[in-house]
Amino acid sequence: MKRWIPIALTLVLAAWVLSFLRGPKDPAEGMPLRGFGSLPVVQNGRHQPIDSLARNSLLLLRKKQTLNTEPWKGEFGGPKIISATAWLAELMFDAAAADQQPCFRIDNADVIGLLGLPAGKSEAGRTDGKHYAWNQISPGMTRLRAEVSRASEIKEDLRTAYDKGLMNLWEGLSLYQTLRAAVGPASEGKLAEGVAAFRKQLDRSRAAFNAQMEGQPFEAADLEWVKPHLNAPLMVPTAAKGGEWARVLQTVDLPEPHYALTAYAAMAGAYRAKDAAGFGKAVSDYRGKLEAAGIHEADLKKAPREQLLNFIEPFYRGMVISVLAFLLSIFVWFAPEKFEWARKSAVWLMVLALVVMSAGLVARMVLEGRPPVTNLYSSALFIGWAAAALGLVLEVIWPRAIGVAVSSMLGFGTLMIAHFLSLDGDTMIMLRAVLDTNFWLATHVVIVTLGYAATFVAGIIGMIYVIRGFFTRHVTKEMGKAFSSMVFAIVCFGVLFSFVGTVLGGIWADQSWGRFWGWDPKENGALIIVLWNALILHARMGGLVRERGLMNLAIFGNVVTSWSWFGTNMLGIGLHSYGFMGAAFMALLAWVGVNLLLIGIGMIPQRYWGSFRAVVKVPADAPALPGATA
């Protein structure tokens, strides 16, 4: 019976993953938003579906991809959850209703106090003490603008939690306004009247701008009105072959309204009239016009595919499967013979998780047209994938539930890191010009990231060795040799890939920046990984360390690699710096602390370890010691 458990578990979870391939279903009542979410737009230079625009925007506003429209009712009070696409449709087509939705998350109590908002859960105040609506925040906009102006003059890494809260809220409010202005005069469904009013206001804004340039009096409100429209998403396709898009603001002066503007006006009219059939027809007609106009295939086919990827969430599914695999692998440690079924189940589940993650990586590569690693988020995904694969290879060679445990731990851990990185918004952002080369992204970046993954795998094996060896009696002499063999093998892999990747990075730097090596913090970090892995091999092969010392050196490899991966990005200097991240910095320090603690435990003499403590048996007929009592 037990032999069928691994197959059954794997089939159940595989069916769970495959069930999402059908894509999102429109609700029985309400607007058919699936088709609307698949429409292509351009934001931040990237062609994407409206569904991605909505999800990424809501992540920036409230750190979630869904909106609870009644958060004050609590988890068991009947919260009303709507999708990001539903929220964005309401914001575009019925802004007055959207302005009442609590979509802004404010965590800083001083910012809440500045705006005079309810500080705790309040049904009358329509808040849970953290989430607020535009209508609640806008009365305090003057005070907020003054404080934001002050905070913006402070260097980012010197800002207080209050200052950071101000800047985050201001960024969210600005984004909200640009989304509200996305379809401009089409937002109310009456296009002719909307265009006429829009043109008049635009003329006033132009006059105010000219007056400002000439030092003449002007209406500040007219300049403020135009700002969201200048930064709104690009909703109007203007050139089929080049895939060029424009903002609505750039098309309102045309003799005849652009067909995209007409289509969005039809959607807005149907949405406001709660005409689901009319809304669906307007979306379908617009897609037909895009096809008839010969809009670039990358827009029409990529957008629905990306929408489906958003719904499937392969990396979230992989993370869930990895957790279950890790829990099963732990059972094996306590009774290997009894729980062999659990080990096999964990292996099969991690194979499934690896397949799911591979599918997600391939899908992202197809959508982006790029190799798997292009930014910090994608590097976390790739490290998790590579670590999962390496752990499974180790499990095949040494079937002791160690490799699969490492595979699941790193798979889950790196996917969790990727989740927190995704809270900053779009994870498929446009590349910097210096990075815009697929050849080097596919060679240097991928190879050096494999070196990162291998070093982490060795480090996690060392952590398991110390924890199990010190706190339990399960690490036998034979198992200790298996631990040593795994670490040595994986460090050999790591030193090769980290070295080759670093050299390739130097060649790329020589072509891009005119120098092979510049002692940049990121370059130094990569070099330190190479040197540390080489040190581990030399120490082991030269007899300077044995089993326990090898594990301690491997654990410190976690510290070295974490610094090169994340720490160098936080320094604010060098060509590889992507900005100081306070929360990530504290998490990095905590991770380093955990590794140093385990190294400290690993340095305790083994006679005090649970697995190596000598057990002396005293014969029953042995003479009593002097002074001993019965």
Secondary structure, DSSP 8 states (H G I E B T S, - for coil): -GGGHHHHHHHHHHHHHHGGGG-----SSS--HHHHHTSEEEETTEEEEHHHHHHHHHHHHHSSSEEES-GGG-TTS---EEEHHHHHHHHHH-HHHHTTS--EE---HHHHHHTT---S-BTTTTB-SSEE-HHHHGGGHHHHHHHHHHHHTS-GGG--HHHHHHHHHHHHHHHHHHHHTTTGGGTTS-HHHHHHHHHHHHHHHHHHHHHHHTT----HHHHHHHHHHHSS-B-EEEETTTTEEE-GGGTTTSSS--HHHHHHHHHHHHHHTT-HHHHHHHHHHHHHHHHHTT--HHHHHHHHHHHHHHHH-HHHHHHHHHHHHHHHHHHHHH-TTTTHHHHHHHHHHHHHHHHHHHHHHHHHHHHHTS-S-SSHHHHHHHHHHHHHHHHHHHHHHS-SSSHHHHHHHHHHHHHHHHHHHHTTS-SS----GGG--HHHIIIIIHHHHHHHHHHHHHHHHHHHHHHHHHH-S---HHHHHHHHHHHHHHHHHHHHHHHHHHHHHHHHHHHHHS-S----HHHHHHHHHHHHHHHHHHHHHTTS--HHHHHHHHHHHHHHHHHHHTGGGGSS-STT-----HHHHHHHHHHHHHHHHHHHHHTS-GGGSTTT-------TT----TT---
